[in-house]
């Protein structure tokens, strides 16, 4: 909401296309301006409800996790009926990171899991979808500040680890 304060913002940049179309359909059936204002207010209040889970973002989260971080963000946004920017904003609000960062973290987590099965980091990089080992190493260094070889022996990896713990893999034994 801070990003929208005192600015003209198209509602299609904030909310999914299908949601706006549904509201437009409802508004077209209403006879008075008061009914229309009430309809829009009810919608906005429901969106501001902190207990209102964002089902689209939950699906995005599940899809990124299921793909081990190898789902192009532009395609994910399109499949959800959102712009990339809207997906990014809503994902950030719901998860606490952008979808791209979340995908990188999931991919790196998968690399750690794969390292237990594969003999070299080059094999791991290829298995988890990196073009080459140097790209994977760069992601490890950007996100965690150390190489995968330095990180790997320091952590105990859990298949049930949640995102909130993934950004900080410095919890060592």
N, C-alpha and C positions, 0 to 999 in steps of 0.2 A: 504494500500500500504506500510505503514511503516513496517508491519510484513513480507513483502515479499522482502524488499530491501536487496540486496546483498546476497540473498539466492536462492537456487534451490528449486522451488516450482512447483508441478504438477498442471497444469491448472484445473484439475478436482477437486482439493481441493478449488478452488476459484470460479469457474463458474459452473452452472448447467450442468449435464451430456448431456442433449439434446442440449444445446448451443454448447458445444465442438464437439459433433457429427455433428452438422450442419456445423460448420466451417471446420471440417475435410473433409466433403463431398465437400464443395466448393473448398478447397485447392487441392483435388485430381483432380479436373477438370481444374485447372490452369496449364499452360505450362511452365511458367518461374518463376524463384525465385523472380523477381521483383513483379510480380503479387501476389505471395503468401505473400510477405512482406507487400504489400499494403493492402491486405485483412485482415491480422492480425492487422496492424496499424489502419485500419478503425474500426475494432471491438473494440480494446482497447480504441480508442478515444471516441467511442460511450458510452463505459462503464464509462469513466471518466467524461462525460457530467453531470454536476450537476443537470440539468433539466430532466435528464433521470430517470424516476421513476422505481423502482424495482417492477415489477408486481407480481413476486413470493412472495416477502416479504409483499406486500399489501395483497395477499391472505392468507399468514401465519397469519398476523395481524387480518384479518377478521375471520379466522377459530378459532384462540385462543379466540377472543372476543365472537364469537357465542357459543363456548363451555363453556363460563364462566371460562376460565382458566384450564379446565379439559381435555386437549388434550395432550397426551404424546408427548414430544418434539421429541423423536426418531421416532415416527410414523408420525408426521407432516413433519419432514425432509424427510423421505422415500417417503411419498405421494407427495412431491414437487420435488423429484428426486435429492435431495441434501444430502450431509453428514451433520451430526449434527454440526460439526465445521463450515462448510460453511454457514449453516443456521444461526448459532450464529453470525458469522462475519458480514454477510449481514444484519441481523436483527438489530444488534448493530449500524451499520452505518446508517441504514434507520430510525430506531425508537429511538435509543439512549439508549437502554437497551437490555439485552439478552432476547431471547424468554422465557426462564425459569422465569426470573424476571418479565417480562411482564405478564406471566400466573399467577404468584403469586399475583401480584397487582390486576389483574382482579378478581381473586378468592376472595381476601379480599374485594374488592369493592362490589362484589356480597354478601358477608357476611353482610356488612353494610345494603344493600338493604333488605336482608332476615330478619335481626333483627327487622325491622319494622313489619314483618308479624308473626314471631315466638317468643315464649315466653322465651326460654332459649338459651344461647350461645351453649350449647351441641346440641340442635336441629338445630341451624344455621350451626354448624360445619358439621354435618351429611348431611344437605341439600345441602351444597355447595361442597361436595366431600372430606372432610377431614376424615381421619380414626377415629380421636377422637378430642375432644375439645382442648386438650393440644397441639396438632400439630398446630391447627389454632392460638391459643394464642401465640405460639412460633413464627409463621410467622409474626403476628402483631408486636411483640416485636422486631424481627430482622429488619423488614422494617421501622417501625414507632417509635420504642423506648418506646411504651406504650401498655397496654393491650387493647383489643377491648372494654371492659367496660369503660375504661377511655376515649377512643377515640370517641366512639359512640355519646355521647351527645354533643360533641364539634363541630361536623361538620354538615353542611347542605349538604346532598347528592343529586346530580343531575343525572338523568338517562342519560344525554348527556355529562357527564364529560369526558374529553379526557385524554389520557395517560399522556401528559405533566404535567398535574396537579395532577396526581395520586401519584407520588412518594413523594409529599409533602402534606400530609393531615393535616399539622399543621395549615392551614389557618382556624382559628376559628372565630366564630361570636363574 
